[in-house]
Amino acid sequence: MIFVSTGGIKDRTAYHTALTFIEHGITGIELSGGAYEEIILSKYQKLLESASFQVHNYFPPPKKPFVFNLASVNDLIAEKSISHAKNAIKLSAALERPIYSFHAGFLLDPKVSELGKPIVAPHINDRNVCMELFLERIASLAEYASSHNVQLLIENNVISDINIKRFGEDPLLMTTPNEAKFIMENTPSNVNMLLDVAHLKVSANSLGFDRHEMFRACDNWIKAYHFSDNDGKSDSNKSIDMDSWFWPYIKKNENYYTLEIYNSDINKLKEQINITNEQLCS
């Protein structure tokens, strides 16, 4: 199924964005961010008559924003992140779409205002320590998700060249094929991968690896995709087209494809859906 992300419309609640999408015939909706709202489950469940919802990462957005990081060494951030994930898992089950997808963790705890920009942080934590914490928390969340019959998908992170130069190393987990494969090999069977092709394009350019290797290394675990494009330098969530580089590597038999295009023009979003449909059906 093809979804359109609500994440690009930040000044409206996801609920109001969903209403707009449904009104214009967009019925696959990935709930990802948007303005804070008190979630009234019955309101969203009523919309299931007209649409399907996929819960992703930072949804539902908390009243007091924080950076969701399941690899944090900060106990308070870790606690908030785990609590958020459990809430999202329950919401996924209640919305009859038993999949919750989320980003891999970080070796630092950036401020909310730094996301998508050059990160300024006093300290990068040990990669092995953060990886161990991340895997422990994923194992615990996988058990919790299993009790709700929910599958988990971890999304590859994006690292820009500007942040590599700033830190002298990669401060994010799961940006490379080798690390993505390692995480997948060391997580429970109900944990798989969401591959963001735009994240992959930027990370491959920044770190100097073959972007196509991610598809090969993680083929067994890739169960979903995020589609957008960029210049290879930053994750700008630009439109895709029929000639986008990733199409030959996309599996066409999955049930979770999201257009993460940050454009509020409904007609252009519908054009993106048509391109995706044509490619997946070819």
C-alpha positions as CSV (number, residue, x, y, z in Angstrom):
1,M,0.0,0.0,0.0
2,I,1.2,3.5,-0.7
3,F,1.0,6.1,2.1
4,V,1.7,9.8,2.1
5,S,3.4,11.2,5.2
6,T,1.9,14.0,7.3
7,G,5.4,14.9,8.5
8,G,5.9,17.7,6.0
9,I,2.9,19.7,7.2
10,K,4.2,20.8,10.6
11,D,1.8,23.7,11.4
12,R,-1.3,21.5,11.4
13,T,-2.3,18.4,13.4
14,A,-2.0,15.1,11.7
15,Y,-5.7,14.7,12.1
16,H,-6.5,17.8,10.1
17,T,-3.9,16.9,7.5
18,A,-5.6,13.4,7.3
19,L,-9.0,15.0,6.8
20,T,-7.6,17.1,3.9
21,F,-5.9,14.0,2.3
22,I,-9.1,12.0,2.5
23,E,-11.1,14.8,1.1
24,H,-8.8,14.8,-2.0
25,G,-8.8,11.0,-2.4
26,I,-5.5,10.2,-0.6
27,T,-6.4,7.2,1.6
28,G,-3.1,5.8,2.6
29,I,-1.8,8.1,5.4
30,E,1.4,7.8,7.4
31,L,1.0,9.6,10.7
32,S,4.4,11.2,11.4
33,G,4.6,14.3,13.4
34,G,2.5,17.4,12.8
35,A,1.4,19.9,15.5
36,Y,0.7,18.7,18.9
37,E,-2.8,17.3,19.5
38,E,-4.5,15.4,22.2
39,I,-5.1,12.0,20.5
40,I,-8.8,11.0,20.6
41,L,-8.6,7.5,19.4
42,S,-12.3,7.3,18.4
43,K,-11.8,10.2,16.0
44,Y,-9.0,8.4,14.1
45,Q,-10.9,5.1,14.2
46,K,-13.9,6.6,12.6
47,L,-11.6,7.7,9.7
48,L,-10.8,4.0,9.1
49,E,-14.0,3.8,7.1
50,S,-12.2,6.0,4.5
51,A,-8.5,5.6,5.0
52,S,-5.6,3.4,6.3
53,F,-3.1,4.7,8.8
54,Q,0.5,3.8,9.4
55,V,2.1,5.1,12.6
56,H,5.7,6.2,12.2
57,N,8.5,7.4,14.6
58,Y,7.5,10.6,16.4
59,F,3.7,10.1,16.4
60,P,1.8,11.0,18.4
61,P,3.9,14.1,19.0
62,P,4.3,14.8,22.7
63,K,3.0,18.0,24.3
64,K,6.6,18.8,25.4
65,P,8.9,18.0,22.4
66,F,12.0,15.8,22.9
67,V,14.4,14.0,20.6
68,F,13.3,10.4,20.3
69,N,16.5,8.3,20.9
70,L,16.4,4.7,21.9
71,A,20.2,4.6,22.1
72,S,20.5,7.5,24.6
73,V,22.8,7.2,27.6
74,N,20.5,9.8,29.3
75,D,18.1,7.8,31.5
76,L,15.3,10.4,31.2
77,I,15.5,10.6,27.4
78,A,15.6,6.8,27.2
79,E,12.6,6.5,29.5
80,K,10.6,9.0,27.4
81,S,11.6,7.3,24.2
82,I,10.6,3.8,25.4
83,S,7.3,5.2,26.7
84,H,6.6,6.9,23.4
85,A,7.4,3.7,21.5
86,K,5.0,1.7,23.6
87,N,2.3,4.2,23.2
88,A,2.8,4.2,19.4
89,I,2.8,0.4,19.4
90,K,-0.6,0.4,21.1
91,L,-1.9,3.0,18.7
92,S,-0.7,1.0,15.7
93,A,-2.8,-2.0,17.0
94,A,-5.8,0.2,17.7
95,L,-5.7,1.6,14.2
96,E,-5.7,-1.9,12.6
97,R,-2.3,-1.4,11.1
98,P,0.0,-3.6,13.3
99,I,3.3,-2.1,12.3
100,Y,5.3,0.6,14.1
101,S,8.3,2.0,12.3
102,F,10.9,4.3,13.9
103,H,14.4,5.7,13.4
104,A,17.6,4.0,14.7
105,G,19.3,5.7,17.6
106,F,22.0,8.3,18.0
107,L,25.3,8.5,19.9
108,L,24.3,12.0,21.2
109,D,21.2,13.8,22.2
110,P,20.7,16.8,19.9
111,K,18.3,19.5,20.8
112,V,14.9,19.5,19.0
113,S,15.9,22.8,17.3
114,E,19.0,21.1,15.8
115,L,17.1,18.3,13.9
116,G,17.8,18.6,10.1
117,K,20.5,21.2,10.8
118,P,24.2,21.1,11.8
119,I,24.3,19.5,15.2
120,V,26.1,21.1,18.1
121,A,26.7,18.7,21.0
122,P,29.2,18.6,23.8
123,H,30.0,14.9,23.6
124,I,29.6,11.9,21.4
125,N,29.0,8.7,23.4
126,D,30.8,5.4,22.8
127,R,29.4,3.6,19.8
128,N,29.6,0.2,21.4
129,V,27.8,1.4,24.6
130,C,25.0,3.0,22.6
131,M,24.6,0.0,20.3
132,E,24.3,-2.3,23.3
133,L,21.7,0.0,24.9
134,F,19.8,0.2,21.6
135,L,19.7,-3.5,21.0
136,E,18.6,-4.2,24.6
137,R,15.8,-1.7,24.3
138,I,14.7,-3.0,20.9
139,A,14.6,-6.5,22.4
140,S,12.3,-5.3,25.2
141,L,10.1,-3.3,22.8
142,A,9.9,-6.3,20.4
143,E,8.5,-8.4,23.3
144,Y,6.0,-5.7,24.1
145,A,5.1,-5.3,20.5
146,S,4.6,-9.1,20.2
147,S,2.1,-9.0,23.0
148,H,0.1,-6.6,20.9
149,N,0.7,-8.5,17.6
150,V,2.6,-5.6,16.2
151,Q,5.7,-5.8,14.0
152,L,8.6,-3.3,14.4
153,L,10.6,-1.7,11.6
154,I,13.8,0.3,12.1
155,E,14.6,3.0,9.7
156,N,18.2,3.8,8.5
157,N,19.5,7.2,9.7
158,V,20.9,9.9,7.5
159,I,24.3,11.5,8.1
160,S,25.3,14.6,6.1
161,D,28.8,15.5,5.1
162,I,28.6,18.7,7.2
163,N,28.0,16.7,10.3
164,I,30.7,14.2,9.5
165,K,33.2,17.1,9.2
166,R,31.8,18.7,12.4
167,F,32.3,15.6,14.5
168,G,35.0,13.8,12.7
169,E,32.9,10.6,12.8
170,D,29.4,9.3,12.3
171,P,27.4,10.0,15.4
172,L,24.3,8.0,14.3
173,L,23.5,4.3,14.3
174,M,22.4,2.4,11.2
175,T,23.6,4.7,8.4
176,T,25.8,2.0,6.7
177,P,25.0,-1.4,5.1
178,N,27.2,-3.2,7.6
179,E,25.7,-1.7,10.7
180,A,22.2,-2.0,9.4
181,K,22.8,-5.7,8.7
182,F,24.4,-6.1,12.2
183,I,21.4,-4.6,13.9
184,M,19.0,-6.8,11.9
185,E,21.0,-9.9,12.8
186,N,20.9,-9.0,16.5
187,T,17.2,-8.2,16.9
188,P,14.2,-10.5,17.4
189,S,12.3,-12.0,14.5
190,N,9.4,-9.4,14.7
191,V,11.9,-6.6,14.0
192,N,12.7,-5.7,10.4
193,M,13.8,-2.7,8.4
194,L,12.3,0.3,6.7
195,L,14.7,1.6,4.1
196,D,14.6,5.3,3.5
197,V,16.2,5.7,0.0
198,A,16.8,9.5,0.5
199,H,18.6,8.9,3.8
200,L,20.6,6.2,2.0
201,K,21.6,8.5,-0.8
202,V,23.0,11.2,1.5
203,S,24.7,8.8,3.9
204,A,26.4,6.9,1.0
205,N,27.8,10.2,-0.4
206,S,28.9,11.4,3.1
207,L,30.6,8.1,4.1
208,G,31.8,7.0,0.7
209,F,30.1,3.6,0.4
210,D,28.1,2.1,-2.5
211,R,24.5,2.9,-1.9
212,H,23.4,-0.2,-3.8
213,E,25.1,-2.4,-1.2
214,M,22.3,-1.5,1.4
215,F,19.7,-3.3,-0.8
216,R,21.9,-6.4,-1.1
217,A,23.1,-6.6,2.5
218,C,19.6,-6.1,4.1
219,D,17.4,-7.7,1.5
220,N,16.0,-10.3,3.9
221,W,14.9,-7.6,6.3
222,I,13.6,-4.8,4.1
223,K,9.8,-4.8,4.5
224,A,9.0,-1.1,3.8
225,Y,10.3,2.0,2.0
226,H,10.3,5.8,2.4
227,F,10.5,7.6,-1.0
228,S,11.8,11.1,-1.7
229,D,14.9,12.5,-3.4
230,N,17.6,15.1,-2.8
231,D,20.9,16.4,-4.1
232,G,22.9,13.8,-2.1
233,K,24.1,16.5,0.4
234,S,21.1,16.9,2.6
235,D,17.8,15.2,3.2
236,S,15.5,17.7,1.6
237,N,12.4,15.5,0.9
238,K,12.1,16.5,-2.7
239,S,9.8,14.9,-5.3
240,I,10.6,11.6,-7.1
241,D,10.1,10.9,-10.8
242,M,10.0,7.9,-13.1
243,D,13.8,8.0,-13.5
244,S,14.6,8.1,-9.8
245,W,17.8,6.1,-9.1
246,F,16.3,3.6,-6.6
247,W,13.4,2.1,-8.7
248,P,15.4,-0.9,-10.0
249,Y,16.2,-2.0,-6.4
250,I,12.7,-1.8,-4.9
251,K,10.8,-4.9,-4.0
252,K,7.3,-4.6,-5.4
253,N,5.5,-7.1,-3.2
254,E,5.6,-5.3,0.1
255,N,2.6,-3.5,1.7
256,Y,4.3,-0.4,3.0
257,Y,5.6,2.3,0.8
258,T,5.5,5.9,2.0
259,L,6.0,9.1,0.0
260,E,7.8,11.4,2.4
261,I,7.6,14.4,0.1
262,Y,7.4,17.7,1.9
263,N,5.0,19.5,-0.4
264,S,1.5,20.7,0.6
265,D,0.2,20.8,-2.9
266,I,-2.3,18.0,-3.0
267,N,-2.3,17.7,-6.8
268,K,1.5,17.2,-6.8
269,L,1.3,14.6,-4.0
270,K,-1.3,12.7,-6.1
271,E,1.1,12.9,-9.1
272,Q,3.8,11.3,-6.8
273,I,1.3,8.5,-5.9
274,N,0.6,7.9,-9.6
275,I,4.4,7.7,-10.3
276,T,4.8,5.2,-7.5
277,N,1.9,3.1,-8.5
278,E,3.1,2.9,-12.1
279,Q,6.6,1.8,-11.0
280,L,5.4,-0.8,-8.5
281,C,3.0,-2.2,-11.1
282,S,5.4,-2.4,-13.9
